[in-house]
Amino acid sequence: MTERTADRIRETLEQAILTGEFEDGARLDEVRLCTRFGVSRTPVREALHQLTASGLLEMKPRRGAFVRMPGFVEVVEMFEVMGELESMCGRLAAKRISDAQLKAFSSACLKCEQAEEAGDRDAYYRENETFHQVLYQASGNGFLQSQALQLQKRLQPFRRLQLWVRGRIRQSLDEHRQILQAVEDGDGDAAETLLRQHVTVQGEKFFDLMRGLDETSARKTG
Protein backbone atom coordinates (compact mmCIF):
# COMPACT_ATOMS: atom_id res chain seq x y z
CA MET A 1 0.00 0.00 0.00
CA THR A 2 1.20 3.50 -0.75
CA GLU A 3 0.24 6.45 1.38
CA ARG A 4 -0.94 8.26 -1.72
CA THR A 5 -3.44 5.46 -2.49
CA ALA A 6 -5.04 5.87 0.91
CA ASP A 7 -4.97 9.67 0.50
CA ARG A 8 -6.64 9.40 -2.91
CA ILE A 9 -9.39 7.22 -1.49
CA ARG A 10 -9.85 9.55 1.48
CA GLU A 11 -10.08 12.61 -0.75
CA THR A 12 -12.68 10.94 -2.97
CA LEU A 13 -14.75 9.83 0.01
CA GLU A 14 -14.48 13.28 1.59
CA GLN A 15 -16.00 14.84 -1.49
CA ALA A 16 -18.67 12.13 -1.72
CA ILE A 17 -19.71 12.77 1.88
CA LEU A 18 -19.69 16.56 1.63
CA THR A 19 -21.64 16.57 -1.64
CA GLY A 20 -24.29 14.19 -0.33
CA GLU A 21 -23.45 10.94 -2.12
CA PHE A 22 -23.22 9.33 1.32
CA GLU A 23 -25.82 10.68 3.71
CA ASP A 24 -25.35 11.36 7.40
CA GLY A 25 -25.54 8.05 9.28
CA ALA A 26 -24.80 5.90 6.23
CA ARG A 27 -22.56 2.87 6.76
CA LEU A 28 -19.49 2.60 4.52
CA ASP A 29 -18.93 -1.03 3.57
CA GLU A 30 -15.24 -1.94 3.24
CA VAL A 31 -15.83 -4.67 0.65
CA ARG A 32 -17.81 -2.38 -1.62
CA LEU A 33 -15.21 0.35 -1.28
CA CYS A 34 -12.45 -2.11 -2.21
CA THR A 35 -14.39 -3.00 -5.34
CA ARG A 36 -15.07 0.64 -6.16
CA PHE A 37 -11.41 1.65 -5.92
CA GLY A 38 -9.90 -1.61 -7.12
CA VAL A 39 -7.66 -2.02 -4.08
CA SER A 40 -7.16 -4.28 -1.07
CA ARG A 41 -8.66 -3.55 2.32
CA THR A 42 -5.44 -2.01 3.69
CA PRO A 43 -5.62 1.39 1.91
CA VAL A 44 -9.39 1.51 2.38
CA ARG A 45 -9.01 0.98 6.12
CA GLU A 46 -6.28 3.63 6.29
CA ALA A 47 -8.54 6.09 4.45
CA LEU A 48 -11.41 5.30 6.84
CA HIS A 49 -9.13 5.88 9.84
CA GLN A 50 -8.08 9.25 8.37
CA LEU A 51 -11.72 10.22 7.89
CA THR A 52 -12.47 9.17 11.46
CA ALA A 53 -9.65 11.41 12.69
CA SER A 54 -11.12 14.32 10.72
CA GLY A 55 -14.54 13.72 12.30
CA LEU A 56 -16.41 12.76 9.13
CA LEU A 57 -16.77 9.11 10.19
CA GLU A 58 -17.59 7.37 13.44
CA MET A 59 -16.16 3.89 14.02
CA LYS A 60 -18.59 1.67 15.93
CA PRO A 61 -17.22 -1.57 17.42
CA ARG A 62 -18.25 -4.66 15.44
CA ARG A 63 -20.48 -2.51 13.23
CA GLY A 64 -18.07 -0.54 11.04
CA ALA A 65 -17.72 3.03 9.84
CA PHE A 66 -20.67 5.42 9.72
CA VAL A 67 -20.86 8.90 8.18
CA ARG A 68 -20.97 11.70 10.71
CA MET A 69 -21.64 14.98 8.94
CA PRO A 70 -21.02 17.89 11.34
CA GLY A 71 -23.87 20.35 11.64
CA PHE A 72 -23.67 23.89 10.28
CA VAL A 73 -23.17 25.45 13.71
CA GLU A 74 -20.40 22.99 14.62
CA VAL A 75 -18.45 23.76 11.44
CA VAL A 76 -18.88 27.52 11.95
CA GLU A 77 -17.57 27.18 15.49
CA MET A 78 -14.57 25.16 14.33
CA PHE A 79 -13.67 27.79 11.72
CA GLU A 80 -13.99 30.51 14.36
CA VAL A 81 -11.57 28.72 16.69
CA MET A 82 -9.22 27.89 13.82
CA GLY A 83 -9.09 31.58 12.90
CA GLU A 84 -8.03 32.48 16.43
CA LEU A 85 -5.45 29.70 16.68
CA GLU A 86 -3.88 30.56 13.33
CA SER A 87 -3.85 34.28 14.04
CA MET A 88 -2.02 33.60 17.31
CA CYS A 89 0.45 31.36 15.46
CA GLY A 90 1.08 34.17 12.98
CA ARG A 91 1.64 36.79 15.66
CA LEU A 92 4.13 34.60 17.53
CA ALA A 93 5.85 33.31 14.39
CA ALA A 94 6.55 36.86 13.21
CA LYS A 95 8.66 37.27 16.36
CA ARG A 96 10.11 33.79 16.75
CA ILE A 97 10.55 32.22 13.31
CA SER A 98 14.05 30.88 12.65
CA ASP A 99 15.95 31.32 9.40
CA ALA A 100 15.40 27.64 8.54
CA GLN A 101 11.68 27.89 9.24
CA LEU A 102 11.39 31.07 7.21
CA LYS A 103 13.08 29.31 4.31
CA ALA A 104 10.61 26.40 4.61
CA PHE A 105 7.71 28.86 4.86
CA SER A 106 8.83 30.68 1.72
CA SER A 107 9.39 27.37 -0.08
CA ALA A 108 5.87 26.19 0.75
CA CYS A 109 4.46 29.44 -0.62
CA LEU A 110 6.50 28.99 -3.82
CA LYS A 111 5.22 25.42 -4.24
CA CYS A 112 1.67 26.74 -3.82
CA GLU A 113 2.42 29.19 -6.65
CA GLN A 114 3.68 26.36 -8.85
CA ALA A 115 0.60 24.24 -8.15
CA GLU A 116 -1.67 27.20 -8.95
CA GLU A 117 0.17 27.82 -12.23
CA ALA A 118 -0.18 24.12 -13.12
CA GLY A 119 -3.88 24.16 -12.27
CA ASP A 120 -3.32 21.27 -9.85
CA ARG A 121 -5.89 21.76 -7.11
CA ASP A 122 -4.85 18.69 -5.12
CA ALA A 123 -1.17 19.66 -5.16
CA TYR A 124 -2.13 23.16 -4.09
CA TYR A 125 -4.03 21.83 -1.11
CA ARG A 126 -1.13 19.60 -0.02
CA GLU A 127 1.35 22.49 -0.21
CA ASN A 128 -1.18 24.74 1.52
CA GLU A 129 -1.26 22.32 4.45
CA THR A 130 2.53 22.46 4.67
CA PHE A 131 2.46 26.26 4.55
CA HIS A 132 0.19 26.38 7.58
CA GLN A 133 2.01 23.62 9.46
CA VAL A 134 5.34 25.44 9.17
CA LEU A 135 3.62 28.47 10.64
CA TYR A 136 2.31 26.46 13.59
CA GLN A 137 5.80 25.17 14.33
CA ALA A 138 7.33 28.62 13.94
CA SER A 139 5.06 29.94 16.70
CA GLY A 140 7.51 28.37 19.14
CA ASN A 141 4.61 27.20 21.33
CA GLY A 142 4.31 23.41 21.35
CA PHE A 143 0.85 23.34 22.92
CA LEU A 144 -0.51 25.86 20.43
CA GLN A 145 1.05 23.89 17.59
CA SER A 146 -0.59 20.63 18.72
CA GLN A 147 -4.02 22.27 19.06
CA ALA A 148 -3.72 23.91 15.64
CA LEU A 149 -2.67 20.62 14.02
CA GLN A 150 -5.54 18.79 15.65
CA LEU A 151 -8.15 21.27 14.44
CA GLN A 152 -6.51 21.49 11.02
CA LYS A 153 -7.12 17.76 10.67
CA ARG A 154 -10.77 18.19 11.71
CA LEU A 155 -11.30 20.98 9.17
CA GLN A 156 -9.29 19.30 6.42
CA PRO A 157 -12.30 18.17 4.34
CA PHE A 158 -13.95 21.59 4.48
CA ARG A 159 -10.78 23.60 3.77
CA ARG A 160 -10.00 21.33 0.84
CA LEU A 161 -13.47 21.55 -0.69
CA GLN A 162 -13.58 25.37 -0.56
CA LEU A 163 -10.75 25.42 -3.13
CA TRP A 164 -13.35 24.31 -5.70
CA VAL A 165 -14.95 27.75 -5.59
CA ARG A 166 -14.04 29.59 -8.77
CA GLY A 167 -11.08 31.89 -8.30
CA ARG A 168 -10.47 30.75 -4.71
CA ILE A 169 -7.01 29.24 -5.31
CA ARG A 170 -5.67 32.46 -6.82
CA GLN A 171 -7.21 34.45 -3.97
CA SER A 172 -5.75 32.04 -1.40
CA LEU A 173 -2.32 32.37 -2.99
CA ASP A 174 -2.48 36.15 -2.79
CA GLU A 175 -3.35 35.83 0.90
CA HIS A 176 -0.38 33.49 1.42
CA ARG A 177 1.97 36.04 -0.15
CA GLN A 178 0.72 38.77 2.17
CA ILE A 179 1.07 36.51 5.21
CA LEU A 180 4.60 35.52 4.18
CA GLN A 181 5.55 39.18 3.76
CA ALA A 182 4.17 40.09 7.19
CA VAL A 183 6.12 37.27 8.85
CA GLU A 184 9.29 38.18 6.95
CA ASP A 185 8.87 41.79 8.12
CA GLY A 186 8.37 40.65 11.71
CA ASP A 187 5.00 42.41 11.75
CA GLY A 188 3.05 40.34 14.25
CA ASP A 189 -0.07 42.53 14.17
CA ALA A 190 -0.36 42.26 10.38
CA ALA A 191 0.29 38.50 10.40
CA GLU A 192 -2.36 38.05 13.08
CA THR A 193 -4.98 40.04 11.16
CA LEU A 194 -4.18 38.46 7.79
CA LEU A 195 -4.41 34.91 9.11
CA ARG A 196 -7.70 35.54 10.88
CA GLN A 197 -9.12 36.93 7.62
CA HIS A 198 -7.61 34.05 5.63
CA VAL A 199 -9.38 31.40 7.70
CA THR A 200 -12.62 33.40 7.82
CA VAL A 201 -12.67 33.57 4.02
CA GLN A 202 -12.09 29.81 3.83
CA GLY A 203 -15.21 29.25 5.89
CA GLU A 204 -17.22 31.67 3.77
CA LYS A 205 -16.09 30.03 0.52
CA PHE A 206 -16.98 26.59 1.84
CA PHE A 207 -20.49 27.70 2.71
CA ASP A 208 -20.87 29.43 -0.68
CA LEU A 209 -19.98 26.14 -2.34
CA MET A 210 -22.34 24.10 -0.17
CA ARG A 211 -25.20 26.49 -0.91
CA GLY A 212 -24.50 26.11 -4.61
CA LEU A 213 -24.53 22.32 -4.31
CA ASP A 214 -27.81 22.43 -2.35
CA GLU A 215 -29.42 24.61 -5.02
CA THR A 216 -28.21 22.30 -7.79
CA SER A 217 -29.58 19.28 -5.93
CA ALA A 218 -32.93 21.03 -5.38
CA ARG A 219 -33.24 21.80 -9.09
CA LYS A 220 -32.53 18.18 -10.01
CA THR A 221 -35.14 16.84 -7.59
CA GLY A 222 -37.66 19.61 -8.09
C-alpha positions in Angstrom: 0.0 0.0 0.0 1.2 3.5 -0.8 0.2 6.5 1.4 -0.9 8.3 -1.7 -3.4 5.5 -2.5 -5.0 5.9 0.9 -5.0 9.7 0.5 -6.6 9.4 -2.9 -9.4 7.2 -1.5 -9.8 9.6 1.5 -10.1 12.6 -0.8 -12.7 10.9 -3.0 -14.8 9.8 0.0 -14.5 13.3 1.6 -16.0 14.8 -1.5 -18.7 12.1 -1.7 -19.7 12.8 1.9 -19.7 16.6 1.6 -21.6 16.6 -1.6 -24.3 14.2 -0.3 -23.5 10.9 -2.1 -23.2 9.3 1.3 -25.8 10.7 3.7 -25.3 11.4 7.4 -25.5 8.1 9.3 -24.8 5.9 6.2 -22.6 2.9 6.8 -19.5 2.6 4.5 -18.9 -1.0 3.6 -15.2 -1.9 3.2 -15.8 -4.7 0.6 -17.8 -2.4 -1.6 -15.2 0.4 -1.3 -12.4 -2.1 -2.2 -14.4 -3.0 -5.3 -15.1 0.6 -6.2 -11.4 1.6 -5.9 -9.9 -1.6 -7.1 -7.7 -2.0 -4.1 -7.2 -4.3 -1.1 -8.7 -3.5 2.3 -5.4 -2.0 3.7 -5.6 1.4 1.9 -9.4 1.5 2.4 -9.0 1.0 6.1 -6.3 3.6 6.3 -8.5 6.1 4.4 -11.4 5.3 6.8 -9.1 5.9 9.8 -8.1 9.2 8.4 -11.7 10.2 7.9 -12.5 9.2 11.5 -9.7 11.4 12.7 -11.1 14.3 10.7 -14.5 13.7 12.3 -16.4 12.8 9.1 -16.8 9.1 10.2 -17.6 7.4 13.4 -16.2 3.9 14.0 -18.6 1.7 15.9 -17.2 -1.6 17.4 -18.3 -4.7 15.4 -20.5 -2.5 13.2 -18.1 -0.5 11.0 -17.7 3.0 9.8 -20.7 5.4 9.7 -20.9 8.9 8.2 -21.0 11.7 10.7 -21.6 15.0 8.9 -21.0 17.9 11.3 -23.9 20.3 11.6 -23.7 23.9 10.3 -23.2 25.4 13.7 -20.4 23.0 14.6 -18.5 23.8 11.4 -18.9 27.5 11.9 -17.6 27.2 15.5 -14.6 25.2 14.3 -13.7 27.8 11.7 -14.0 30.5 14.4 -11.6 28.7 16.7 -9.2 27.9 13.8 -9.1 31.6 12.9 -8.0 32.5 16.4 -5.5 29.7 16.7 -3.9 30.6 13.3 -3.8 34.3 14.0 -2.0 33.6 17.3 0.5 31.4 15.5 1.1 34.2 13.0 1.6 36.8 15.7 4.1 34.6 17.5 5.8 33.3 14.4 6.6 36.9 13.2 8.7 37.3 16.4 10.1 33.8 16.7 10.6 32.2 13.3 14.1 30.9 12.6 16.0 31.3 9.4 15.4 27.6 8.5 11.7 27.9 9.2 11.4 31.1 7.2 13.1 29.3 4.3 10.6 26.4 4.6 7.7 28.9 4.9 8.8 30.7 1.7 9.4 27.4 -0.1 5.9 26.2 0.8 4.5 29.4 -0.6 6.5 29.0 -3.8 5.2 25.4 -4.2 1.7 26.7 -3.8 2.4 29.2 -6.7 3.7 26.4 -8.9 0.6 24.2 -8.1 -1.7 27.2 -9.0 0.2 27.8 -12.2 -0.2 24.1 -13.1 -3.9 24.2 -12.3 -3.3 21.3 -9.9 -5.9 21.8 -7.1 -4.8 18.7 -5.1 -1.2 19.7 -5.2 -2.1 23.2 -4.1 -4.0 21.8 -1.1 -1.1 19.6 0.0 1.3 22.5 -0.2 -1.2 24.7 1.5 -1.3 22.3 4.4 2.5 22.5 4.7 2.5 26.3 4.5 0.2 26.4 7.6 2.0 23.6 9.5 5.3 25.4 9.2 3.6 28.5 10.6 2.3 26.5 13.6 5.8 25.2 14.3 7.3 28.6 13.9 5.1 29.9 16.7 7.5 28.4 19.1 4.6 27.2 21.3 4.3 23.4 21.3 0.9 23.3 22.9 -0.5 25.9 20.4 1.0 23.9 17.6 -0.6 20.6 18.7 -4.0 22.3 19.1 -3.7 23.9 15.6 -2.7 20.6 14.0 -5.5 18.8 15.7 -8.1 21.3 14.4 -6.5 21.5 11.0 -7.1 17.8 10.7 -10.8 18.2 11.7 -11.3 21.0 9.2 -9.3 19.3 6.4 -12.3 18.2 4.3 -13.9 21.6 4.5 -10.8 23.6 3.8 -10.0 21.3 0.8 -13.5 21.6 -0.7 -13.6 25.4 -0.6 -10.8 25.4 -3.1 -13.3 24.3 -5.7 -14.9 27.8 -5.6 -14.0 29.6 -8.8 -11.1 31.9 -8.3 -10.5 30.8 -4.7 -7.0 29.2 -5.3 -5.7 32.5 -6.8 -7.2 34.4 -4.0 -5.8 32.0 -1.4 -2.3 32.4 -3.0 -2.5 36.2 -2.8 -3.4 35.8 0.9 -0.4 33.5 1.4 2.0 36.0 -0.1 0.7 38.8 2.2 1.1 36.5 5.2 4.6 35.5 4.2 5.5 39.2 3.8 4.2 40.1 7.2 6.1 37.3 8.9 9.3 38.2 7.0 8.9 41.8 8.1 8.4 40.7 11.7 5.0 42.4 11.8 3.0 40.3 14.3 -0.1 42.5 14.2 -0.4 42.3 10.4 0.3 38.5 10.4 -2.4 38.0 13.1 -5.0 40.0 11.2 -4.2 38.5 7.8 -4.4 34.9 9.1 -7.7 35.5 10.9 -9.1 36.9 7.6 -7.6 34.1 5.6 -9.4 31.4 7.7 -12.6 33.4 7.8 -12.7 33.6 4.0 -12.1 29.8 3.8 -15.2 29.3 5.9 -17.2 31.7 3.8 -16.1 30.0 0.5 -17.0 26.6 1.8 -20.5 27.7 2.7 -20.9 29.4 -0.7 -20.0 26.1 -2.3 -22.3 24.1 -0.2 -25.2 26.5 -0.9 -24.5 26.1 -4.6 -24.5 22.3 -4.3 -27.8 22.4 -2.3 -29.4 24.6 -5.0 -28.2 22.3 -7.8 -29.6 19.3 -5.9 -32.9 21.0 -5.4 -33.2 21.8 -9.1 -32.5 18.2 -10.0 -35.1 16.8 -7.6 -37.7 19.6 -8.1 
